[in-house]
Amino acid sequence: MALPQGPLDVSRQGSEVAATLDGMTLRGTLFQTYDFSLVGDSLGQATDGGTRGPDSAILSGRYIPAIGDGGVPRLVGDWQGTYSSTTGSNTRRCSVTRPFTATRQ
């Protein structure tokens, strides 16, 4: 199991938001309150080195605009990944939730 390391690339068209994180594409909505929710699915693809990434992920949180001169806009919220592993005929699943902060570079 591998947790995403970034970068998080985000694009927006109106209220529709798309992002990529460690090769997974996430799509969702940015609401008028600056809250957002993005969902993605990797279809269980393995990442580099044979380490399996999440089967699916959800990013939810809030966009916080820059404040004052020199301020940096950021995203703050939770990342939730769902993982599965199969051994023989047994499949085990788990879900991991971690807080995240992303700043514009």
TIDO-56610 format. One record per atom (N, C-alpha, C): atom name; x, y, z; residue in three letters. Coordinates in pm, 1 decimal, m for minus. Layout:
+------+----------+----------+----------+-------+
! rolo !       px !       py !       pz ! marvo !
+------+----------+----------+----------+-------+
!   CA !        X !        Y !        Z !   ALA !
...
+------+----------+----------+----------+-------+
This chain:
+------+----------+----------+----------+-------+
! rolo !       px !       py !       pz ! marvo !
+------+----------+----------+----------+-------+
!    N !     83.7 !   m117.0 !      0.0 !   MET !
!   CA !      0.0 !      0.0 !      0.0 !   MET !
!    C !     88.4 !    123.5 !      0.0 !   MET !
!    N !     59.1 !    217.5 !    m91.4 !   ALA !
!   CA !    136.2 !    340.9 !   m100.9 !   ALA !
!    C !     43.2 !    460.8 !    m95.6 !   ALA !
!    N !     76.2 !    557.3 !    m10.0 !   LEU !
!   CA !     m1.3 !    680.0 !     m2.8 !   LEU !
!    C !     52.5 !    777.5 !   m107.0 !   LEU !
!    N !    m32.5 !    863.3 !   m164.7 !   PRO !
!   CA !     12.9 !    959.1 !   m266.0 !   PRO !
!    C !    115.3 !   1056.0 !   m209.8 !   PRO !
!    N !    210.3 !   1095.1 !   m293.9 !   GLN !
!   CA !    314.7 !   1187.6 !   m253.0 !   GLN !
!    C !    305.6 !   1321.5 !   m325.7 !   GLN !
!    N !    218.7 !   1332.3 !   m428.5 !   GLY !
!   CA !    203.8 !   1457.8 !   m501.1 !   GLY !
!    C !    294.6 !   1464.2 !   m620.1 !   GLY !
!    N !    295.7 !   1567.7 !   m696.8 !   PRO !
!   CA !    215.2 !   1687.9 !   m680.0 !   PRO !
!    C !     70.0 !   1665.5 !   m718.2 !   PRO !
!    N !    m15.0 !   1754.7 !   m670.5 !   LEU !
!   CA !   m156.2 !   1755.3 !   m703.3 !   LEU !
!    C !   m175.7 !   1862.9 !   m809.5 !   LEU !
!    N !   m211.5 !   1822.3 !   m931.8 !   ASP !
!   CA !   m235.4 !   1916.1 !  m1040.8 !   ASP !
!    C !   m385.2 !   1934.2 !  m1057.7 !   ASP !
!    N !   m431.8 !   2059.0 !  m1045.4 !   VAL !
!   CA !   m575.5 !   2088.0 !  m1046.6 !   VAL !
!    C !   m607.8 !   2183.6 !  m1160.7 !   VAL !
!    N !   m717.7 !   2156.1 !  m1230.6 !   SER !
!   CA !   m770.5 !   2249.5 !  m1330.3 !   SER !
!    C !   m918.8 !   2268.1 !  m1303.2 !   SER !
!    N !   m968.9 !   2385.6 !  m1344.3 !   ARG !
!   CA !  m1108.9 !   2417.9 !  m1315.1 !   ARG !
!    C !  m1173.3 !   2485.8 !  m1434.7 !   ARG !
!    N !  m1296.3 !   2446.6 !  m1464.6 !   GLN !
!   CA !  m1377.2 !   2512.8 !  m1565.7 !   GLN !
!    C !  m1514.5 !   2535.1 !  m1503.3 !   GLN !
!    N !  m1542.2 !   2659.1 !  m1462.7 !   GLY !
!   CA !  m1665.9 !   2686.8 !  m1390.7 !   GLY !
!    C !  m1664.2 !   2613.8 !  m1257.8 !   GLY !
!    N !  m1767.5 !   2535.5 !  m1230.1 !   SER !
!   CA !  m1773.1 !   2460.3 !  m1104.8 !   SER !
!    C !  m1714.8 !   2320.0 !  m1119.0 !   SER !
!    N !  m1676.9 !   2279.2 !  m1242.1 !   GLU !
!   CA !  m1618.6 !   2146.9 !  m1263.5 !   GLU !
!    C !  m1468.4 !   2151.3 !  m1238.6 !   GLU !
!    N !  m1420.1 !   2056.5 !  m1160.4 !   VAL !
!   CA !  m1279.2 !   2050.3 !  m1124.6 !   VAL !
!    C !  m1224.3 !   1912.9 !  m1162.4 !   VAL !
!    N !  m1102.9 !   1912.7 !  m1216.0 !   ALA !
!   CA !  m1032.5 !   1787.6 !  m1244.9 !   ALA !
!    C !   m893.7 !   1797.8 !  m1182.0 !   ALA !
!    N !   m842.9 !   1685.5 !  m1134.9 !   ALA !
!   CA !   m710.7 !   1683.8 !  m1072.6 !   ALA !
!    C !   m642.4 !   1551.9 !  m1103.6 !   ALA !
!    N !   m510.1 !   1553.1 !  m1100.3 !   THR !
!   CA !   m432.9 !   1429.4 !  m1107.8 !   THR !
!    C !   m341.0 !   1424.1 !   m986.9 !   THR !
!    N !   m329.6 !   1305.9 !   m932.0 !   LEU !
!   CA !   m244.5 !   1281.7 !   m815.6 !   LEU !
!    C !   m185.7 !   1142.3 !   m829.9 !   LEU !
!    N !    m54.6 !   1134.3 !   m842.2 !   ASP !
!   CA !     14.5 !   1005.7 !   m860.4 !   ASP !
!    C !    m46.8 !    922.5 !   m972.1 !   ASP !
!    N !    m80.3 !    987.6 !  m1084.3 !   GLY !
!   CA !   m132.4 !    916.4 !  m1200.4 !   GLY !
!    C !   m281.0 !    887.4 !  m1198.4 !   GLY !
!    N !   m348.6 !    916.6 !  m1088.4 !   MET !
!   CA !   m493.2 !    894.6 !  m1080.4 !   MET !
!    C !   m565.3 !   1024.4 !  m1115.2 !   MET !
!    N !   m666.3 !   1015.9 !  m1201.8 !   THR !
!   CA !   m748.2 !   1131.4 !  m1235.9 !   THR !
!    C !   m870.2 !   1135.8 !  m1144.9 !   THR !
!    N !   m893.5 !   1253.1 !  m1088.1 !   LEU !
!   CA !  m1009.1 !   1274.8 !  m1000.9 !   LEU !
!    C !  m1094.2 !   1385.3 !  m1062.0 !   LEU !
!    N !  m1225.2 !   1371.8 !  m1052.8 !   ARG !
!   CA !  m1316.4 !   1472.5 !  m1106.0 !   ARG !
!    C !  m1423.2 !   1504.4 !  m1002.0 !   ARG !
!    N !  m1469.0 !   1630.0 !  m1004.7 !   GLY !
!   CA !  m1572.5 !   1666.4 !   m909.9 !   GLY !
!    C !  m1618.7 !   1808.4 !   m926.2 !   GLY !
!    N !  m1663.3 !   1867.3 !   m814.9 !   THR !
!   CA !  m1729.8 !   1996.6 !   m815.3 !   THR !
!    C !  m1668.8 !   2089.6 !   m711.8 !   THR !
!    N !  m1656.9 !   2217.0 !   m750.7 !   LEU !
!   CA !  m1622.8 !   2324.4 !   m657.0 !   LEU !
!    C !  m1751.3 !   2402.6 !   m633.9 !   LEU !
!    N !  m1793.1 !   2411.4 !   m509.6 !   PHE !
!   CA !  m1918.6 !   2477.6 !   m474.7 !   PHE !
!    C !  m1894.5 !   2625.6 !   m446.4 !   PHE !
!    N !  m2000.2 !   2706.5 !   m442.9 !   GLN !
!   CA !  m1988.5 !   2850.8 !   m418.9 !   GLN !
!    C !  m1925.6 !   2882.0 !   m283.9 !   GLN !
!    N !  m1930.5 !   2789.6 !   m191.3 !   THR !
!   CA !  m1871.9 !   2807.5 !    m57.9 !   THR !
!    C !  m1721.7 !   2779.6 !    m57.5 !   THR !
!    N !  m1665.0 !   2743.5 !   m175.4 !   TYR !
!   CA !  m1525.3 !   2701.8 !   m193.6 !   TYR !
!    C !  m1498.9 !   2561.1 !   m142.3 !   TYR !
!    N !  m1602.9 !   2489.1 !    m99.9 !   ASP !
!   CA !  m1587.8 !   2347.3 !    m66.6 !   ASP !
!    C !  m1578.0 !   2269.6 !   m198.0 !   ASP !
!    N !  m1508.2 !   2156.3 !   m195.7 !   PHE !
!   CA !  m1496.3 !   2074.5 !   m315.0 !   PHE !
!    C !  m1499.0 !   1926.8 !   m278.8 !   PHE !
!    N !  m1532.3 !   1845.6 !   m377.5 !   SER !
!   CA !  m1530.0 !   1700.8 !   m362.3 !   SER !
!    C !  m1487.8 !   1641.0 !   m496.5 !   SER !
!    N !  m1381.9 !   1559.8 !   m494.9 !   LEU !
!   CA !  m1327.6 !   1496.5 !   m615.2 !   LEU !
!    C !  m1320.9 !   1345.8 !   m593.8 !   LEU !
!    N !  m1353.9 !   1268.7 !   m697.1 !   VAL !
!   CA !  m1354.6 !   1122.9 !   m688.6 !   VAL !
!    C !  m1274.1 !   1067.2 !   m805.9 !   VAL !
!    N !  m1194.7 !    964.0 !   m780.4 !   GLY !
!   CA !  m1116.2 !    900.1 !   m885.8 !   GLY !
!    C !  m1107.2 !    750.6 !   m866.6 !   GLY !
!    N !  m1072.8 !    681.9 !   m974.0 !   ASP !
!   CA !  m1064.4 !    535.7 !   m973.9 !   ASP !
!    C !   m944.5 !    494.3 !  m1058.0 !   ASP !
!    N !   m854.4 !    414.2 !  m1002.7 !   SER !
!   CA !   m736.0 !    370.3 !  m1077.5 !   SER !
!    C !   m754.4 !    233.8 !  m1139.8 !   SER !
!    N !   m867.5 !    169.7 !  m1115.4 !   LEU !
!   CA !   m893.5 !     35.0 !  m1165.0 !   LEU !
!    C !   m788.2 !    m63.8 !  m1117.5 !   LEU !
!    N !   m730.1 !    m38.9 !  m1000.1 !   GLY !
!   CA !   m636.0 !   m132.3 !   m939.0 !   GLY !
!    C !   m501.9 !   m143.4 !  m1007.8 !   GLY !
!    N !   m459.6 !    m41.0 !  m1082.7 !   GLN !
!   CA !   m332.3 !    m45.6 !  m1152.5 !   GLN !
!    C !   m217.8 !    m35.5 !  m1053.2 !   GLN !
!    N !   m110.6 !   m109.7 !  m1079.7 !   ALA !
!   CA !      8.4 !   m103.5 !   m994.4 !   ALA !
!    C !     87.1 !     22.0 !  m1027.4 !   ALA !
!    N !    152.6 !     80.3 !   m927.6 !   THR !
!   CA !    237.3 !    196.2 !   m949.1 !   THR !
!    C !    381.1 !    149.5 !   m965.6 !   THR !
!    N !    474.7 !    244.5 !   m985.2 !   ASP !
!   CA !    615.9 !    211.0 !  m1004.6 !   ASP !
!    C !    667.9 !    119.6 !   m894.2 !   ASP !
!    N !    754.0 !     27.9 !   m930.4 !   GLY !
!   CA !    816.4 !    m62.1 !   m834.4 !   GLY !
!    C !    725.1 !   m172.2 !   m786.7 !   GLY !
!    N !    608.4 !   m187.3 !   m849.6 !   GLY !
!   CA !    517.7 !   m294.6 !   m812.4 !   GLY !
!    C !    432.8 !   m264.0 !   m690.5 !   GLY !
!    N !    448.2 !   m145.2 !   m632.1 !   THR !
!   CA !    366.3 !   m108.7 !   m517.1 !   THR !
!    C !    228.5 !    m69.3 !   m566.6 !   THR !
!    N !    128.7 !   m129.0 !   m511.8 !   ARG !
!   CA !     m7.2 !   m103.4 !   m557.5 !   ARG !
!    C !    m59.6 !     25.7 !   m496.4 !   ARG !
!    N !   m114.2 !    110.1 !   m582.5 !   GLY !
!   CA !   m176.2 !    233.5 !   m537.1 !   GLY !
!    C !   m320.7 !    207.1 !   m499.2 !   GLY !
!    N !   m393.5 !    311.0 !   m463.5 !   PRO !
!   CA !   m533.7 !    291.8 !   m424.8 !   PRO !
!    C !   m620.0 !    251.6 !   m543.9 !   PRO !
!    N !   m724.5 !    173.0 !   m517.0 !   ASP !
!   CA !   m823.0 !    138.0 !   m619.6 !   ASP !
!    C !   m909.3 !    259.2 !   m651.0 !   ASP !
!    N !   m939.6 !    338.0 !   m549.2 !   SER !
!   CA !  m1018.7 !    459.5 !   m566.7 !   SER !
!    C !   m977.2 !    559.9 !   m460.1 !   SER !
!    N !  m1011.0 !    685.6 !   m485.9 !   ALA !
!   CA !   m975.7 !    790.0 !   m389.3 !   ALA !
!    C !  m1079.6 !    900.7 !   m393.4 !   ALA !
!    N !  m1092.5 !    969.0 !   m279.8 !   ILE !
!   CA !  m1179.5 !   1085.3 !   m266.7 !   ILE !
!    C !  m1097.4 !   1196.6 !   m202.2 !   ILE !
!    N !  m1098.7 !   1313.7 !   m263.8 !   LEU !
!   CA !  m1041.0 !   1433.4 !   m203.8 !   LEU !
!    C !  m1157.0 !   1526.2 !   m173.4 !   LEU !
!    N !  m1169.5 !   1567.5 !    m50.2 !   SER !
!   CA !  m1275.0 !   1662.2 !    m14.7 !   SER !
!    C !  m1215.8 !   1766.2 !     78.8 !   SER !
!    N !  m1262.7 !   1888.0 !     65.4 !   GLY !
!   CA !  m1209.5 !   1993.4 !    150.3 !   GLY !
!    C !  m1256.8 !   2129.3 !    106.8 !   GLY !
!    N !  m1168.7 !   2227.9 !    124.5 !   ARG !
!   CA !  m1203.7 !   2366.7 !     95.6 !   ARG !
!    C !  m1083.6 !   2437.4 !     33.3 !   ARG !
!    N !  m1115.3 !   2522.6 !    m66.7 !   TYR !
!   CA !  m1016.5 !   2612.8 !   m125.2 !   TYR !
!    C !  m1011.2 !   2737.2 !    m38.4 !   TYR !
!    N !   m891.1 !   2777.8 !      3.3 !   ILE !
!   CA !   m874.1 !   2897.0 !     86.1 !   ILE !
!    C !   m792.9 !   2997.9 !      5.4 !   ILE !
!    N !   m857.3 !   3107.7 !    m37.6 !   PRO !
!   CA !   m786.8 !   3207.9 !   m118.9 !   PRO !
!    C !   m671.2 !   3270.8 !    m41.7 !   PRO !
!    N !   m575.6 !   3328.3 !   m117.0 !   ALA !
!   CA !   m463.1 !   3399.3 !    m55.6 !   ALA !
!    C !   m514.7 !   3520.7 !     20.6 !   ALA !
!    N !   m451.7 !   3549.2 !    133.2 !   ILE !
!   CA !   m489.7 !   3663.8 !    214.7 !   ILE !
!    C !   m372.3 !   3761.1 !    218.5 !   ILE !
!    N !   m397.5 !   3885.8 !    178.6 !   GLY !
!   CA !   m294.9 !   3989.2 !    185.0 !   GLY !
!    C !   m184.6 !   3969.9 !     81.8 !   GLY !
!    N !    m91.7 !   4065.9 !     78.3 !   ASP !
!   CA !     24.1 !   4058.1 !    m11.7 !   ASP !
!    C !    111.7 !   3940.8 !     26.7 !   ASP !
!    N !    150.8 !   3864.4 !    m70.2 !   GLY !
!   CA !    238.2 !   3751.0 !    m44.7 !   GLY !
!    C !    167.4 !   3627.9 !      6.7 !   GLY !
!    N !     35.4 !   3635.3 !     23.3 !   GLY !
!   CA !    m40.0 !   3519.1 !     68.1 !   GLY !
!    C !    m44.1 !   3412.0 !    m40.3 !   GLY !
!    N !    m59.8 !   3289.5 !     m0.9 !   VAL !
!   CA !    m60.5 !   3176.5 !    m94.2 !   VAL !
!    C !   m193.9 !   3103.1 !    m82.2 !   VAL !
!    N !   m265.7 !   3085.2 !   m195.0 !   PRO !
!   CA !   m388.5 !   3006.6 !   m187.5 !   PRO !
!    C !   m356.0 !   2861.4 !   m155.2 !   PRO !
!    N !   m449.1 !   2792.2 !    m90.6 !   ARG !
!   CA !   m422.7 !   2652.6 !    m55.7 !   ARG !
!    C !   m550.6 !   2572.0 !    m53.6 !   ARG !
!    N !   m534.1 !   2441.6 !    m55.9 !   LEU !
!   CA !   m642.7 !   2346.1 !    m40.9 !   LEU !
!    C !   m620.6 !   2274.0 !     90.9 !   LEU !
!    N !   m725.3 !   2259.5 !    169.8 !   VAL !
!   CA !   m716.2 !   2190.1 !    297.6 !   VAL !
!    C !   m832.7 !   2092.3 !    304.3 !   VAL !
!    N !   m805.1 !   1968.6 !    342.7 !   GLY !
!   CA !   m914.1 !   1872.1 !    351.9 !   GLY !
!    C !   m867.4 !   1733.3 !    388.3 !   GLY !
!    N !   m941.2 !   1634.8 !    340.2 !   ASP !
!   CA !   m911.3 !   1494.8 !    367.2 !   ASP !
!    C !   m897.5 !   1417.3 !    236.9 !   ASP !
!    N !   m801.8 !   1327.3 !    235.0 !   TRP !
!   CA !   m783.2 !   1232.0 !    126.3 !   TRP !
!    C !   m823.7 !   1096.2 !    181.5 !   TRP !
!    N !   m906.9 !   1023.8 !    107.3 !   GLN !
!   CA !   m945.9 !    888.9 !    147.6 !   GLN !
!    C !   m917.0 !    794.4 !     32.1 !   GLN !
!    N !   m837.2 !    692.7 !     58.9 !   GLY !
!   CA !   m804.3 !    592.5 !    m41.9 !   GLY !
!    C !   m857.7 !    456.7 !     m1.7 !   GLY !
!    N !   m908.3 !    382.4 !    m99.6 !   THR !
!   CA !   m957.5 !    247.5 !    m77.3 !   THR !
!    C !   m863.6 !    151.2 !   m148.9 !   THR !
!    N !   m812.6 !     53.8 !    m76.6 !   TYR !
!   CA !   m714.4 !    m41.3 !   m128.5 !   TYR !
!    C !   m769.6 !   m182.9 !   m121.7 !   TYR !
!    N !   m718.8 !   m269.2 !   m208.6 !   SER !
!   CA !   m752.9 !   m411.2 !   m199.1 !   SER !
!    C !   m630.8 !   m492.8 !   m238.8 !   SER !
!    N !   m620.2 !   m610.7 !   m182.3 !   SER !
!   CA !   m514.2 !   m705.1 !   m220.9 !   SER !
!    C !   m575.4 !   m843.9 !   m226.4 !   SER !
!    N !   m530.4 !   m920.1 !   m324.6 !   THR !
!   CA !   m584.3 !  m1053.7 !   m344.8 !   THR !
!    C !   m473.1 !  m1156.6 !   m329.2 !   THR !
!    N !   m498.6 !  m1256.3 !   m246.7 !   THR !
!   CA !   m408.6 !  m1369.9 !   m228.8 !   THR !
!    C !   m491.4 !  m1494.9 !   m253.3 !   THR !
!    N !   m459.3 !  m1565.9 !   m361.3 !   GLY !
!   CA !   m539.9 !  m1683.0 !   m395.8 !   GLY !
!    C !   m681.5 !  m1638.7 !   m426.6 !   GLY !
!    N !   m777.4 !  m1693.7 !   m355.0 !   SER !
!   CA !   m917.8 !  m1656.0 !   m377.6 !   SER !
!    C !   m968.4 !  m1555.5 !   m273.6 !   SER !
!    N !   m878.7 !  m1508.5 !   m186.4 !   ASN !
!   CA !   m917.7 !  m1413.1 !    m81.1 !   ASN !
!    C !   m882.1 !  m1270.1 !   m120.4 !   ASN !
!    N !   m977.1 !  m1180.4 !   m105.0 !   THR !
!   CA !   m953.6 !  m1038.2 !   m128.7 !   THR !
!    C !   m973.2 !   m963.5 !      2.2 !   THR !
!    N !   m872.4 !   m884.1 !     37.3 !   ARG !
!   CA !   m881.5 !   m802.1 !    157.9 !   ARG !
!    C !   m889.3 !   m656.3 !    115.6 !   ARG !
!    N !   m973.3 !   m579.7 !    183.7 !   ARG !
!   CA !   m991.5 !   m438.8 !    151.3 !   ARG !
!    C !   m969.1 !   m353.5 !    276.4 !   ARG !
!    N !   m920.1 !   m232.8 !    253.1 !   CYS !
!   CA !   m907.8 !   m137.3 !    363.2 !   CYS !
!    C !   m925.2 !      3.1 !    308.2 !   CYS !
!    N !   m957.3 !     94.2 !    397.4 !   SER !
!   CA !   m973.6 !    233.7 !    361.7 !   SER !
!    C !   m885.6 !    316.7 !    454.1 !   SER !
!    N !   m814.3 !    411.8 !    396.5 !   VAL !
!   CA !   m723.5 !    496.9 !    473.1 !   VAL !
!    C !   m764.2 !    642.1 !    450.6 !   VAL !
!    N !   m775.5 !    719.6 !    558.2 !   THR !
!   CA !   m807.3 !    861.8 !    547.5 !   THR !
!    C !   m694.2 !    941.3 !    611.1 !   THR !
!    N !   m647.9 !   1043.6 !    538.6 !   ARG !
!   CA !   m541.0 !   1129.7 !    588.1 !   ARG !
!    C !   m574.8 !   1275.3 !    557.7 !   ARG !
!    N !   m545.9 !   1367.1 !    650.7 !   PRO !
!   CA !   m562.6 !   1508.8 !    620.4 !   PRO !
!    C !   m455.3 !   1553.0 !    521.2 !   PRO !
!    N !   m484.4 !   1655.9 !    441.8 !   PHE !
!   CA !   m383.0 !   1708.4 !    350.7 !   PHE !
!    C !   m395.2 !   1859.1 !    340.4 !   PHE !
!    N !   m284.7 !   1921.6 !    303.7 !   THR !
!   CA !   m278.9 !   2063.7 !    268.9 !   THR !
!    C !   m196.6 !   2073.6 !    141.4 !   THR !
!    N !   m247.1 !   2147.4 !     44.2 !   ALA !
!   CA !   m174.4 !   2169.5 !    m80.1 !   ALA !
!    C !   m165.7 !   2319.9 !   m104.9 !   ALA !
!    N !    m47.5 !   2367.6 !   m141.9 !   THR !
!   CA !    m31.0 !   2509.4 !   m172.8 !   THR !
!    C !      5.7 !   2525.1 !   m319.4 !   THR !
!    N !    m25.2 !   2640.8 !   m373.5 !   ARG !
!   CA !      4.2 !   2669.4 !   m513.7 !   ARG !
!    C !    153.4 !   2695.7 !   m531.2 !   ARG !
!    N !    208.1 !   2638.2 !   m637.9 !   GLN !
!   CA !    351.2 !   2662.9 !   m666.3 !   GLN !
!    C !    368.6 !   2732.2 !   m796.8 !   GLN !
+------+----------+----------+----------+-------+
